[in-house]
Structure formats: structure tokens, C-alpha cells
Amino acid sequence: MQNFPLQLDSSGIQSSLNTTVNTLIEQITPELPHTSFVTDLAFIMIIGAVVTLAFFKIKQPLIIGYLFAGMLIGPLSPFWSWILPEGGPASNVLDGVGILSDISALNLFAEIGVILLLFVIGIEFPYAKIKSIGRVAIGVGSIGLFSTLGVLFYVSTALGLQFMDALFISAALSISSTAIIVKILEDMGKIKKESSILVLGILIVEDVIAVILISSLQSIALVGSVSVESVLVVVLVATGLIVGTFTIGLRVIPPLIDRVAGAEHREILLLSVLGVCFGYALLANIVGLSVAIGAFLAGVLVADSKSAEVAKLLSSPIKDMFVAIFFISVGALMDVSQLENYIFIAIALIAVATGMKFGGNMLGNLIFRQKRGKALRSAFTLAAPRSEFSIVIIKTGVDIGAVSSFLFPLVGIISIITAFLSPFLIKAGDKIVPALEKKDNV
């Protein structure tokens, strides 16, 4: 007797799941209006809390728990093919099935999470600290990024990628993730360490270079050459914003924050500092820079006020909620079902990118005569995680038709793997540095 495979109608399954969930919620609380976003947010908070608690119990960074939770509940998760009726091909089951449905709305809240994360971290770094590592951060960051880009481009072409594919993927994988690194350092209680100050300075430098790279790559793809004018414009704008912040901004914003704090009303102070945060993020976005840069500079301004600690305490709970949404959303958008198709090239690129980022940053630290322990810690921290800009760069290339579409799931897979690797590399640095220092003292 001939066997016919059971065909699953993924749209019908999705509709049935949504109807069941919505009906159940309406029966429990019929007086409340319900939308897909409210349902998504409820699942994010409940499942995120359960998963991150489990990761906390096994002494792993919370960020890994966030990413894992997103991978479980996202529309691209293979998890859903396991719980649906057997017999259907996995490719049919995966399309559009998952708890999360309103990804666009979640992305909006995720961007708020990045802004608040960099703002609160900026409050840890008053101008005096930033000034002390400015020249070193620019030098080390530039050496680490461009050395990684050059070697990755050579390896990518050796692996058989076309010129534009190799150029875009090597640019994407040469930039470390500000959001992931900052969150890991915060979870580990290392954010105020001397090496972390240098790392943060390097990350800001890399974000500025990333904006220049996006503009340059677009120019190469569309025109065939780099637009020197566009590069100069980005550099001048970034310099103008930073210089303006540390001259005019320092004279205006901190005194205003202190005057508001003098009213001794916490709600007004919270609204004021958030206004500075999002106002600066908007300003950075308007002039063509990353909102993360603007948010960090706003935090630095607040750090120079007498009310910095109170502002941080008030802002942190809001930041924690939106940051959780950000990382769970990142996990939800990772198409891990594509892993088997690109696993070998992904492993090769991860190995080269991680090794070169470590080596490039060590070289930069040696050139600028940084202490060995500080250099090693910063190199281990910056080695693995790839940036939000990595996905933006590849998406830009795909949107203008300059690169192959398979690069998008490839860079997504690399981002998620390197995010998991990062805490272990930082812990490895914590073990290696004391061992070397002990050996030197013997």
C-alpha cells in the first residue's frame, strides 16, 4: 500500500493557534482589549523570566538566557516542528509558526532597549574617564577593526565568495557588538574595571567607523568607488557632535539636571534625564550617526551632574525591561533552521574573525603601550560577539542587490554563535591574566 505524506497547511495551523490563544485570553479577562503585541509581550516576559532564571541557576550570563528564550518562542524556531503533528515536512512547518507574531512592534521596543542600555552605561563614565582613554581607544579600535577586515576579506575569497559578498561579510564581521558586550560586562559586575573603560571607548570608535563603512560600501556597490566626500562628512559630523558634547554640552546639561533635581521630585528628574537621553539619540540619528552613540554621550553628560547616581537608579528598571525585549527579539529573529546549510563556512569565519579581532586588539594595545593584563582582558572581551551593525551592513547589501541573499542567514548564525561564545572568552581572560601575573612575580 502506497504511503502519502501528510501535508500541513502552515497558515491554517497558525490561524488555529492564534484563535485558541486569543479565545483563552478573552475567557480569562474579557474586559481587556487584546492585540497580537500584548500577547507577544506577555509571552516574552513570562518565558523570558523562566528561561533566564534557569540560566542564572546554572551561573550563565543572563544575555544567553534572553537569546535562548527568543530562539524558543520566535517564528523561525524549529521547536514548533517538534510539537506539531508528525508527518509534515519541516520546511512547511517552519514558515510563520511561532508564539511571536508582531516582530515589527518588538523591534521598535528593542531599539529603545539599546538606547537606554548605552545611556545608563554612559552614566558610569564621566568626561574625565573618557578623556583619559580617547587617543588609545581610537588607535586600538582602528587597528583591531581594519586588520580583521583585511584578513577576513582574504579568507572569504579563498572560501569561494564573490568579491562583493566577501567585502560586505568581512566588513560586517569586523565590528564588535556594543550592546552584547556592555550587557555581559554589566551582568558580570565588570563594567567599572579599567579594561572595561578602554573596551567601551573602542566600541564607540567602532560604531563611528561602522557608519563610515556602510556609506563606503554602498558607494562601492552602486558607483564602483569610495566616496571620499561621504567619509569626510561622517568623520566631521562625529567629531563635531563629540566636541560639542564635551564643550557646550558639559556647560549646559549637568547644571540643568542639578536644578531639576533640586525640586526633589523623582518623577520630574526621571522625565528630564530620559528627555536628555532620547533627545541626544535623536540628534545623533538626524546627523547620520548611530542612536547608541547619542545615548552614550547623553549618559556621559548626566554623569557629570551631582545627581548622576539618582538618575541611574531611576532609569535602570526601565532599561532592564527594554533590554530584555531587545535580546529576546534578536534571538527570535535568528533562523537557526539554516544552520546546517552554512555551518562549515560559519565556523571558518568565526574562527578567523575571533582570532584576528583578538590579535588586532593585542597589537594595538602593544603599540600604545598598555599594561599586559589590561590589553589581554580588552582583547578577550572584544574578540567574539558581532555587532547589530553586522546585520545592518548585510541587510544594506541585500536591499540594494549588491550581495547574495544567503549572507543574511549566515551573518545571523554567526551573530548568535559569537554571542554565546563571548561570556566564555571573558571568563577565559579572567583565568589567564592572573596566571600570567603570578608567573611574572615568581
SVG drawing of the C-alpha trace seen along z (x, -y; Angstrom):
<svg xmlns="http://www.w3.org/2000/svg" viewBox="-15 -76 75 78">
<polyline fill="none" stroke="black" stroke-width="0.4" points="0.0,0.0 1.4,-3.4 2.1,-5.9 1.2,-9.5 2.9,-12.2 0.6,-14.2 0.6,-17.8 0.4,-20.6 -1.2,-23.9 1.1,-26.2 -1.3,-29.2 -4.2,-27.1 -2.1,-25.9 -1.0,-29.5 -4.6,-30.6 -5.8,-27.8 -3.0,-28.5 -3.8,-32.2 -7.6,-31.6 -7.0,-29.2 -4.8,-31.6 -7.0,-34.6 -10.1,-32.7 -8.5,-31.5 -7.3,-35.0 -10.7,-36.5 -12.4,-34.0 -10.0,-34.8 -10.1,-38.6 -12.9,-39.6 -12.9,-43.2 -9.4,-43.9 -8.6,-44.8 -6.2,-42.2 -3.8,-42.6 -1.1,-40.4 1.5,-42.7 0.1,-42.4 0.1,-38.6 3.7,-38.7 4.8,-40.9 3.1,-38.6 4.9,-35.5 8.3,-37.4 8.1,-38.4 6.8,-35.0 9.1,-32.7 12.0,-35.2 11.7,-35.1 11.6,-31.3 14.5,-30.8 16.7,-33.5 16.1,-32.1 17.3,-28.7 20.4,-30.3 21.0,-32.2 20.8,-29.0 23.5,-27.4 25.6,-30.5 25.5,-31.6 25.1,-35.3 21.5,-36.4 22.1,-37.5 22.4,-33.9 19.1,-33.2 17.5,-36.0 18.8,-34.8 17.8,-31.2 14.3,-32.3 13.9,-34.3 15.0,-31.2 12.4,-29.1 9.4,-31.4 10.3,-33.1 8.5,-32.4 11.7,-30.8 12.2,-28.3 12.4,-24.6 10.9,-24.0 7.5,-24.3 8.1,-21.5 8.6,-19.1 5.3,-19.8 3.1,-19.9 1.6,-16.7 4.1,-14.3 4.4,-13.6 4.8,-17.1 8.0,-18.4 9.9,-20.7 10.2,-23.4 6.4,-23.7 6.0,-23.8 8.6,-26.5 7.1,-29.2 5.2,-31.6 4.8,-29.3 5.7,-30.5 4.4,-32.4 5.7,-35.8 3.8,-37.4 4.2,-41.2 8.0,-41.3 7.9,-44.9 6.5,-46.3 9.0,-44.4 11.9,-45.8 10.7,-49.3 10.9,-48.5 14.2,-46.7 15.7,-49.9 14.5,-51.7 16.4,-49.0 19.7,-49.7 19.3,-53.5 18.6,-53.0 21.3,-50.5 24.0,-52.8 22.6,-55.7 22.8,-54.0 26.3,-52.7 27.3,-56.3 26.4,-57.5 29.2,-55.2 31.7,-57.2 32.1,-60.9 34.1,-63.1 37.4,-62.7 37.4,-58.9 36.5,-59.2 39.3,-61.8 41.9,-59.5 41.4,-56.8 40.4,-58.8 43.6,-58.6 44.2,-54.9 40.7,-53.9 40.9,-55.5 44.2,-53.8 43.4,-50.3 39.9,-50.3 41.1,-51.2 43.9,-48.7 41.7,-45.9 38.9,-46.6 40.8,-47.1 43.3,-44.3 40.3,-41.9 38.5,-43.3 41.6,-42.7 42.3,-39.1 38.6,-38.2 38.3,-39.5 41.3,-37.3 39.8,-34.2 36.3,-34.9 37.6,-35.0 39.7,-31.9 36.4,-30.1 34.9,-30.9 32.8,-34.0 32.4,-36.6 34.1,-40.0 31.1,-42.0 30.0,-39.1 33.5,-38.9 33.7,-42.6 30.4,-43.0 30.7,-39.9 34.3,-40.9 33.1,-44.4 30.2,-43.1 32.3,-40.6 35.0,-43.2 32.7,-45.1 32.1,-44.0 28.7,-44.3 28.3,-47.2 25.0,-46.1 26.1,-42.5 29.5,-43.3 28.1,-46.0 25.4,-43.8 27.8,-40.9 30.2,-43.2 27.3,-44.6 26.0,-41.2 29.5,-40.1 30.0,-43.2 33.0,-44.3 31.6,-47.5 33.7,-49.8 37.0,-47.9 39.9,-49.8 39.9,-47.4 36.2,-47.9 36.6,-51.7 39.0,-51.0 36.6,-48.5 33.8,-50.9 35.9,-53.6 36.9,-51.2 33.3,-50.2 32.2,-53.8 35.1,-54.2 33.9,-51.1 30.3,-52.4 31.6,-55.6 33.7,-53.5 30.7,-51.3 28.7,-54.3 31.5,-55.2 31.8,-51.6 28.0,-51.5 28.3,-54.7 31.5,-53.5 30.2,-50.0 27.0,-51.5 29.2,-53.8 31.4,-50.9 28.4,-48.7 26.5,-51.4 29.3,-53.5 32.3,-51.3 34.5,-53.6 34.6,-55.0 33.1,-58.4 35.8,-60.4 33.3,-63.2 30.8,-61.0 33.6,-59.6 34.8,-63.0 31.3,-64.2 30.7,-61.3 34.1,-61.9 33.4,-65.7 29.9,-65.2 31.0,-62.6 33.9,-64.9 31.5,-67.9 29.0,-66.0 31.6,-64.7 33.5,-68.0 30.2,-69.9 29.1,-67.5 32.3,-67.9 32.4,-71.7 28.9,-73.2 27.1,-70.2 29.1,-69.9 28.4,-73.5 24.7,-73.3 23.2,-69.9 24.7,-68.9 23.7,-72.2 20.2,-71.9 19.9,-68.3 21.0,-69.5 18.4,-72.3 15.7,-69.8 16.9,-67.5 16.7,-70.5 12.9,-70.2 13.3,-66.8 10.7,-65.2 11.9,-61.9 9.3,-61.7 10.3,-65.0 14.0,-64.1 13.3,-60.8 11.5,-62.5 14.3,-65.1 17.1,-62.6 15.1,-60.5 14.5,-63.6 18.2,-64.2 18.8,-60.5 16.3,-60.3 16.9,-63.9 20.6,-63.1 19.8,-59.8 17.5,-61.7 20.2,-64.3 22.7,-61.6 20.2,-59.9 19.4,-63.2 23.1,-63.8 23.5,-60.3 25.2,-58.6 24.1,-55.7 21.5,-56.3 23.7,-54.3 26.4,-57.0 24.0,-59.7 22.6,-57.8 26.0,-57.1 27.1,-60.8 23.9,-61.8 24.8,-59.4 28.3,-61.0 26.7,-64.4 24.4,-63.2 27.4,-61.5 29.0,-65.0 26.0,-66.2 25.7,-65.8 22.5,-63.8 24.1,-61.0 23.6,-58.2 19.9,-59.0 19.4,-59.3 20.9,-55.9 18.8,-54.3 15.6,-55.8 16.5,-54.8 17.8,-51.3 14.5,-49.4 13.1,-50.8 16.3,-49.9 16.2,-46.4 12.8,-45.7 13.5,-47.1 16.9,-45.4 15.3,-42.1 12.9,-42.7 15.8,-43.6 17.9,-40.5 14.8,-38.2 13.8,-39.8 17.3,-39.2 17.1,-35.5 13.6,-35.3 14.8,-36.6 17.6,-34.1 16.8,-31.4 18.6,-28.5 16.9,-26.1 19.5,-27.4 22.4,-26.3 23.1,-23.0 23.4,-24.8 26.1,-27.2 27.7,-25.6 31.1,-25.0 31.7,-28.4 30.2,-30.0 32.7,-28.1 35.6,-29.1 34.6,-32.8 34.0,-32.7 37.5,-31.2 39.2,-33.8 37.2,-36.8 37.7,-35.9 41.4,-35.2 42.0,-38.3 40.0,-40.6 41.9,-39.3 45.3,-39.6 44.5,-43.0 43.4,-44.5 46.5,-43.0 48.7,-44.6 47.0,-47.9 47.4,-47.7 51.1,-46.9 51.7,-49.8 50.0,-52.2 51.9,-50.6 49.0,-49.4 49.6,-47.1 49.6,-43.4 46.7,-42.4 44.6,-45.3 45.4,-44.5 44.6,-40.8 41.2,-41.5 40.1,-44.0 41.2,-41.7 39.3,-38.7 36.2,-40.9 36.2,-42.3 37.1,-39.0 33.8,-37.2 30.5,-39.0 29.5,-40.5 27.5,-43.7 24.0,-44.9 25.8,-46.7 26.8,-43.3 23.2,-42.6 22.6,-46.2 25.6,-46.1 24.5,-42.8 20.9,-43.9 22.0,-47.1 23.9,-45.0 20.9,-42.6 18.5,-45.5 20.5,-47.2 21.1,-43.9 24.9,-44.0 25.3,-40.7 23.8,-37.2 20.8,-36.8 22.3,-33.8 24.6,-36.2 21.7,-37.3 21.0,-34.0 24.8,-33.4 25.6,-36.6 22.6,-35.8 24.0,-32.4 27.5,-33.9 26.0,-36.6 24.1,-34.1 27.1,-31.7 29.5,-34.5 27.1,-35.9 27.1,-32.6 31.0,-32.4 31.6,-35.8 31.0,-35.2 33.3,-32.1 36.1,-34.1 35.8,-36.9 36.0,-34.2 39.0,-32.7 40.7,-36.1 39.9,-36.3 41.7,-33.0 44.7,-33.6 45.6,-37.1 46.0,-36.3 48.0,-33.2 50.4,-35.2 50.8,-37.9 51.5,-35.2 54.1,-33.6 55.8,-37.0 56.1,-37.5 57.7,-34.1"/>
</svg>
